[in-house]
């Protein structure tokens, strides 16, 4: 029997709208010259990307639900949907989200999907709505939950709850929270680091609800300087179609220009900034690349250091 769980995204839409209006008003009444703030064209693009993702997600959902249902029917395991198992499912989903998110930063073909969310040079609540239209690359990361007997509808609930939680962390209007909160949970401070383009901040703070995963797996960085948002080389467009597809186009160009199948594979499956060692003449990273070799987990940029790449 399919569990009867609420559509948390649908129920949260009024709160999304209200909080966004409050944030816009707060920027008007109490401007911060150092904050990225709002830009009408940028916000419109983010909202358009969010609305478009709803439509495209319906298309991707058909084959994904078919695969999940098949795996669920094949496994003999069943996880009942009661309050304490829902908490465990949320924890498991957040753990797998961490690895999905991290994978979408370090594998270029996956980054081509996720780069959409990082393409804004603003950081506000509308940035949370800037979602990809090609999210079909995400579903394999959650197959372990289905194989362990979690109903696909219960997984969808957990994913929606994770998505709703992350809405509020896309803001500059909230500073640091009490230390115990900052240690355990993903917060606006942690997520500002994640969206920054400075070298010491790249590929950091992948957690969805919990920041503990980043602390455990060496990808945490604290906010020590004001972030510069966007990509290391920005795309300078508000066209939603280009925002959604620009990295796929860049991959196609690089694959066409590659020398041999080894380089072609590298252009697709290695990191966004990967270059073949024997091609120093093409050392410039692609326009959308943000990944760089990860610094040690304790290394953060010194205050005052800034790279706009």
Secondary structure, DSSP 8 states (H G I E B T S, - for coil): -------HHHHHHHHHHHHHHHHHHHHHHS--TTS----HHHHHHHHHHHHHHHHHHHHHHHHHHHHHHHHHHH-------SHHHHHHHHHHHHHHHHHHHHHHHHSHHHHHHHHHHH--S--STTGGG---S-GGGSGGGGHHHHHTT--HHHHHHHHHHHHHHHHTTS-SS-----HHHHHHB--HHHHHHHTB-SGGGTT----SSBSHHHHHTT------S---BS-SS------HHHHHHHHHHHHHHHHHH-SHHHHHHHHHHS-TT---TT-GGG-S--TT--------TT----TT-----
